[in-house]
Structures are given as structure tokens and as C-alpha cells.
Amino acid sequence: MRAWLLAATLTLWATSAMAQSSPAPSPARASDASPIVSENQNGQTFAVHVGADVTVQLQRNASAGTRWVVSAKPAFLGDPRQAEMALATPRPVVGAPSWQMFIFPVSAAGAGELAFEKQDRTGATLESFTITINAAAQ
């Protein structure tokens, strides 16, 4: 009985904590100089400074077998760090979509397109996402 009460208490606590979390994650280093780009900004251009980061966050659904991959990256962007965070929901849901985040360091000045493809389990492209990055020295 005590174990059941403890489990119920933990479930209620986790549910309320998730309901209070933000729907879109924000990396701690993000600022005006380090933009956070989301899927509703497809096709836009972003100006950044060398030494900043460009964070791209896109929704995926791992249980449906979808994932985003980098399909084109300008040479002045370093290899991305990746992170994933669950979307905020009133309660935990198995198979719910999540944020797939790519954090690119800007290592030099330049301009170019950063492109992603959303792929299914077979590798077929379902969607694409492209932004243009203009990087300048500070």
C-alpha cells in the first residue's frame, strides 16, 4: 500500500512539473547573437557573429520513426552538438513528439545555407527545412 501511495505521489509530482515546463527548450547560452531557430522560420536569414552558436530546434516523433538529419552545412559552421527534449504535455505520453536540437558553433565569417531533411525509418525524405546564415566577425 505504501509503495502504491509513493508511486502515485511521484506520478502527480512529475505531471505537475512537466505541465510547468516551457514548450520549446532554450539553451542557456542563447542570446541575440546566438539565435534559436524553430520550424516556423523555414527559409529565413539569420545574422550571427563568429564565436556564437546557431541552435535549430525541430519536432520529431521517434515512435513514428522520424528524425531530422543535416543535409547541407556551410564550412564556417562547426559540427553540431545534439540534444533532445520532450514537448511539455499535461502528463507523460509514450510516443509523444519531442524537440530535436542541433547547436552549431560559428567558427569563421561567411554566408551559406543550412539544410535539414526529416526522414522516416527507411531514410526517405518527408520534409525539408533550410535557413541562410550570415556570419560576421565582431
Disulfide bonds with the S-S distance in Angstrom:
none
